[in-house]
Amino acid sequence: MSNPIRHDWRREEILALFDEPMNDLLFTAQTIHRQHFDPNEVQVSSLLSVKTGACPEDCGYCPQSSHHHTDIERERLLPLEEVLENARAARANGATRFCMGAAWRNPTDTNLDKIVPMIEGVKALGMETCVTLGMLTDAQAKKLRDAGLDYYNHNLDTSPEFYGSIISTRTYEDRLETLEHVREAGINVCAGGIIGMGESRGDRAGLLQALANLPKHPESVPINNLVQVEGTPLHGVDALDPLEFVRTVAVARIMMPRSVVRLSAGRLEMSDELQALCFFAGANSIFYGDKLLTTDNPEASRDRALLDRLGMRFAETEMSQPEEAVSAAR
């Protein structure tokens, strides 16, 4: 069975996938997953906040926003050697990609001059690099490319229709423009969203539609389950049905067959059984380590134990592979 790579998904088609019986949906997602990936490998990334707090954006989910009253304190950009110490520890624990996040609306050129040595230093350790720094200009994206950056993360967060309920300081078009600059610079795109923010199923479908209908699918698609933080506007929203989260992962896998789909924020609140279902639905990447920027994440030992129980293993190299390379895994 082969499936074409599409960029013309209609909303009603996506909702029809969401409406399929769970067993049928998971069967389709797992079949597609096996065409492009080893079904028993998980890519591991580690994420470090290199500059925390005082962000001028008003994203309703984010404890780092200066608009919200949380216990996150403003911190300066971390020193280079501290960043590299964290990268070495992540590598020792099995991470193949090291991601660095800074709470900026958009970096200044001076900011980038300090980020470039971090990228170069992590690359020298033999790891893939990813940064998330906010909006970029075309020239800034090229500067990051020249530093050797492998991935740039810039999430769309939700559907275009629901977006204004979550953020007012940056438009959907701003986000799409940054992704365009990143793609034109030749950097791999990491773009996904957050679910469980009070959005409808139609909004979840709209998020996946916006991602899949980009001119090229993101190489990495993080799917975050909202971590509710006291002091943010989204604290107290109704929790998402866990099986709806699994459905979202499965539909993402079907729509973006060759993308690495990452279980991102919110795993600490997920049972082992729920995570196992997500892997079966097509997720094949996780963030590793006990902290994701400012929110908690499962301990590395818990992740290793879970993968051992599932008979799964950490991927040692880049996940995307030609079909013939994984034919033995089917």
C-alpha positions as CSV (number, residue, x, y, z in Angstrom):
1,M,0.0,0.0,0.0
2,S,1.3,3.4,-0.9
3,N,-0.1,6.8,-0.2
4,P,0.6,10.1,-2.0
5,I,2.0,13.1,-0.2
6,R,-0.8,15.6,-0.4
7,H,-1.0,19.3,0.2
8,D,-4.6,19.8,-0.7
9,W,-6.5,18.4,2.3
10,R,-10.0,19.7,2.7
11,R,-11.5,20.2,6.2
12,E,-14.3,17.7,5.6
13,E,-11.9,15.0,4.7
14,I,-9.9,15.5,7.9
15,L,-13.0,15.5,10.0
16,A,-14.1,12.2,8.3
17,L,-10.8,10.7,9.5
18,F,-11.4,11.9,13.0
19,D,-14.9,10.3,12.9
20,E,-13.6,6.8,11.9
21,P,-13.9,4.0,14.3
22,M,-10.8,4.0,16.5
23,N,-9.6,0.5,15.3
24,D,-9.9,1.5,11.7
25,L,-8.2,4.8,12.2
26,L,-5.3,3.2,14.1
27,F,-4.9,0.5,11.5
28,T,-4.6,3.0,8.7
29,A,-2.2,5.2,10.7
30,Q,0.0,2.2,11.7
31,T,0.1,0.9,8.1
32,I,1.2,4.2,6.8
33,H,3.7,4.6,9.6
34,R,5.4,1.3,8.6
35,Q,5.8,2.4,5.1
36,H,8.2,5.2,6.1
37,F,9.6,4.3,9.5
38,D,10.8,1.5,11.7
39,P,7.8,1.1,13.9
40,N,9.9,0.2,17.0
41,E,12.2,3.2,16.9
42,V,11.7,6.5,18.7
43,Q,13.8,9.6,18.0
44,V,14.9,11.4,21.1
45,S,15.3,15.1,21.5
46,S,16.3,17.2,24.5
47,L,15.0,20.8,25.1
48,L,16.7,23.5,27.1
49,S,15.4,27.0,27.9
50,V,18.5,29.2,27.2
51,K,16.6,32.4,28.0
52,T,13.6,32.2,30.3
53,G,10.7,34.6,31.1
54,A,9.6,38.1,30.3
55,C,8.3,37.3,26.9
56,P,6.2,40.2,25.5
57,E,3.8,37.9,23.7
58,D,0.4,37.1,25.4
59,C,0.0,33.4,24.4
60,G,-2.7,32.2,26.8
61,Y,-0.9,28.9,27.5
62,C,2.5,30.2,28.3
63,P,3.9,30.8,31.8
64,Q,6.8,32.8,30.4
65,S,4.6,35.6,29.1
66,S,5.0,39.0,30.9
67,H,1.3,39.4,30.6
68,H,0.5,36.6,33.1
69,H,1.1,36.2,36.8
70,T,3.1,33.0,37.2
71,D,6.1,32.0,39.4
72,I,8.5,32.1,36.4
73,E,11.3,34.5,37.0
74,R,13.1,36.3,34.3
75,E,16.6,34.9,33.5
76,R,19.3,36.1,31.3
77,L,20.7,34.1,28.4
78,L,22.6,31.1,29.7
79,P,26.4,31.1,29.3
80,L,27.7,29.0,26.4
81,E,29.5,26.5,28.5
82,E,26.4,25.8,30.6
83,V,24.4,25.1,27.4
84,L,27.1,22.7,26.2
85,E,27.2,20.9,29.6
86,N,23.4,20.3,29.2
87,A,24.0,19.1,25.6
88,R,26.7,16.6,26.7
89,A,24.4,15.3,29.4
90,A,21.5,14.9,26.9
91,R,23.8,13.1,24.5
92,A,25.0,10.7,27.2
93,N,21.3,9.9,27.9
94,G,20.6,9.0,24.3
95,A,19.3,12.2,22.8
96,T,20.3,12.7,19.2
97,R,18.9,16.3,18.8
98,F,19.5,19.2,21.2
99,C,16.8,22.0,21.1
100,M,17.3,25.4,22.6
101,G,14.5,27.8,23.3
102,A,14.5,31.5,24.1
103,A,11.5,33.5,25.3
104,W,11.7,36.3,22.7
105,R,9.1,37.7,20.3
106,N,11.9,37.9,17.8
107,P,15.6,37.9,18.3
108,T,17.8,40.9,17.7
109,D,20.9,40.5,15.5
110,T,22.9,40.8,18.8
111,N,20.9,37.9,20.3
112,L,21.7,35.8,17.3
113,D,25.4,36.5,17.6
114,K,25.1,34.8,21.0
115,I,23.0,31.9,19.8
116,V,25.4,31.0,16.9
117,P,28.2,29.7,19.1
118,M,25.7,27.5,20.9
119,I,24.6,26.0,17.6
120,E,28.2,25.5,16.5
121,G,29.1,24.0,19.9
122,V,26.3,21.5,19.9
123,K,27.0,20.5,16.3
124,A,30.6,19.8,17.4
125,L,29.3,17.3,19.8
126,G,27.8,15.3,16.9
127,M,24.2,16.2,17.7
128,E,21.5,17.7,15.5
129,T,20.5,21.2,16.5
130,C,17.2,23.0,16.8
131,V,16.3,26.4,18.1
132,T,13.0,28.2,18.8
133,L,13.5,32.0,19.1
134,G,10.3,33.5,17.9
135,M,9.8,35.3,14.6
136,L,12.7,35.5,12.1
137,T,13.5,37.7,9.2
138,D,14.9,36.2,6.0
139,A,18.4,37.4,6.8
140,Q,18.2,35.9,10.3
141,A,17.1,32.6,9.0
142,K,20.1,32.5,6.6
143,K,22.4,33.4,9.4
144,L,21.2,30.4,11.4
145,R,21.6,28.2,8.3
146,D,25.2,29.4,7.9
147,A,25.8,28.5,11.6
148,G,24.8,24.9,10.7
149,L,21.3,24.9,12.3
150,D,19.4,21.7,11.4
151,Y,15.9,22.5,12.6
152,Y,13.9,25.6,13.5
153,N,10.8,25.2,15.6
154,H,7.9,27.6,15.2
155,N,4.5,26.2,16.0
156,L,1.2,27.3,14.5
157,D,-0.4,26.4,17.8
158,T,-4.0,25.9,16.6
159,S,-6.4,26.5,13.7
160,P,-6.5,29.9,12.0
161,E,-10.1,30.3,13.3
162,F,-9.3,29.7,17.0
163,Y,-5.9,31.4,17.0
164,G,-7.3,34.8,18.0
165,S,-8.8,33.3,21.2
166,I,-5.3,32.3,22.3
167,I,-2.9,35.0,21.1
168,S,-3.4,38.7,20.2
169,T,0.2,39.9,19.9
170,R,1.2,37.9,16.8
171,T,-0.9,36.9,13.8
172,Y,-1.2,33.6,12.1
173,E,0.3,35.2,9.0
174,D,3.3,36.2,11.1
175,R,3.9,32.5,12.0
176,L,3.5,31.4,8.4
177,E,5.9,34.0,7.2
178,T,8.6,32.8,9.6
179,L,8.1,29.3,8.5
180,E,8.5,30.5,4.9
181,H,11.8,32.2,5.8
182,V,13.1,29.1,7.5
183,R,12.2,26.9,4.5
184,E,13.7,29.2,2.0
185,A,16.9,29.3,4.0
186,G,17.1,25.5,3.6
187,I,16.6,24.7,7.3
188,N,14.4,21.8,8.3
189,V,11.0,22.9,9.7
190,C,9.7,21.8,13.1
191,A,6.1,23.0,13.4
192,G,3.1,21.6,15.3
193,G,0.6,22.8,17.8
194,I,-1.1,22.5,21.2
195,I,-4.3,20.7,21.8
196,G,-6.6,20.7,24.8
197,M,-6.9,24.6,24.9
198,G,-10.7,24.5,24.7
199,E,-10.7,24.2,20.9
200,S,-13.2,22.1,18.9
201,R,-12.4,19.0,16.9
202,G,-12.8,21.2,13.9
203,D,-10.0,23.4,15.2
204,R,-7.8,20.3,15.7
205,A,-8.6,19.4,12.1
206,G,-7.8,23.0,11.0
207,L,-4.4,22.9,12.7
208,L,-3.4,19.7,10.9
209,Q,-4.8,21.1,7.6
210,A,-2.6,24.2,7.9
211,L,0.5,22.1,8.6
212,A,-0.2,19.5,5.9
213,N,-1.1,22.0,3.2
214,L,2.2,23.9,3.5
215,P,4.2,23.7,0.3
216,K,6.4,21.0,2.1
217,H,5.4,19.1,5.2
218,P,7.3,19.9,8.3
219,E,10.1,17.4,8.9
220,S,9.1,17.4,12.6
221,V,5.5,17.8,13.9
222,P,5.4,18.3,17.7
223,I,1.9,17.6,19.2
224,N,1.6,19.2,22.7
225,N,-1.1,18.4,25.2
226,L,-1.8,21.6,27.1
227,V,0.0,21.7,30.4
228,Q,-2.2,24.0,32.6
229,V,-0.1,26.5,34.6
230,E,-1.7,28.5,37.4
231,G,-1.7,32.2,36.5
232,T,-2.2,31.7,32.7
233,P,-5.6,32.3,31.1
234,L,-6.0,28.7,30.1
235,H,-5.6,27.4,33.6
236,G,-8.8,25.5,34.4
237,V,-10.0,24.7,30.9
238,D,-11.7,21.3,30.5
239,A,-9.2,18.5,30.0
240,L,-9.1,16.9,26.6
241,D,-10.4,13.3,26.3
242,P,-7.2,11.2,26.1
243,L,-8.6,9.2,23.1
244,E,-9.1,12.4,21.2
245,F,-5.4,13.1,21.7
246,V,-4.6,9.6,20.2
247,R,-7.0,10.4,17.3
248,T,-5.1,13.6,16.6
249,V,-1.8,11.8,16.5
250,A,-3.2,9.2,14.1
251,V,-4.7,11.8,11.8
252,A,-1.4,13.7,11.8
253,R,0.4,10.5,10.8
254,I,-2.0,9.8,7.9
255,M,-1.8,13.4,6.6
256,M,1.9,13.8,6.9
257,P,3.3,10.3,6.3
258,R,7.0,11.1,6.2
259,S,7.1,13.6,9.1
260,V,8.4,12.7,12.5
261,V,5.5,13.1,14.9
262,R,6.6,14.0,18.4
263,L,4.8,13.6,21.7
264,S,5.8,16.8,23.3
265,A,4.5,18.7,26.3
266,G,2.0,17.0,28.6
267,R,3.5,13.5,28.7
268,L,4.0,13.7,32.5
269,E,0.2,13.5,32.8
270,M,-0.1,10.7,30.3
271,S,-0.3,7.1,31.4
272,D,2.1,4.5,30.0
273,E,-0.9,3.0,28.2
274,L,-1.9,6.3,26.6
275,Q,1.7,6.9,25.4
276,A,1.8,3.3,24.0
277,L,-1.4,4.0,22.0
278,C,0.2,7.2,20.7
279,F,3.2,5.3,19.4
280,F,0.9,2.8,17.7
281,A,-1.0,5.8,16.2
282,G,2.2,6.9,14.6
283,A,4.1,9.1,17.1
284,N,7.9,8.3,16.8
285,S,9.7,11.0,18.8
286,I,9.7,12.3,22.3
287,F,11.4,15.0,24.3
288,Y,13.8,13.4,26.9
289,G,14.7,14.9,30.3
290,D,12.8,16.1,33.3
291,K,12.1,19.6,32.1
292,L,10.6,21.1,28.9
293,L,11.5,24.8,29.0
294,T,9.7,25.5,32.3
295,T,7.2,22.6,32.6
296,D,7.9,19.1,34.0
297,N,8.5,16.1,31.8
298,P,8.9,12.4,32.7
299,E,12.3,11.3,34.1
300,A,14.6,9.6,31.6
301,S,14.5,6.4,33.6
302,R,10.7,6.2,33.2
303,D,11.0,6.7,29.5
304,R,13.6,4.0,29.2
305,A,11.5,1.6,31.3
306,L,8.5,2.3,29.1
307,L,10.3,1.6,25.8
308,D,11.8,-1.5,27.3
309,R,8.3,-2.8,28.2
310,L,7.1,-2.0,24.7
311,G,10.1,-3.6,23.0
312,M,11.0,-0.3,21.4
313,R,14.4,1.4,21.2
314,F,15.9,4.8,20.7
315,A,16.8,5.7,17.2
316,E,20.5,6.4,16.8
317,T,20.2,8.5,13.6
318,E,17.8,10.7,11.7
319,M,14.4,9.1,11.6
320,S,13.3,9.7,8.0
321,Q,14.3,6.8,5.9
322,P,13.5,5.5,2.4
323,E,11.0,2.7,2.2
324,E,13.5,0.0,1.4
325,A,15.4,0.8,4.6
326,V,12.6,-0.3,6.8
327,S,11.0,-3.1,4.8
328,A,12.4,-5.7,7.2
329,A,10.4,-4.1,10.0
330,R,7.1,-4.7,8.4
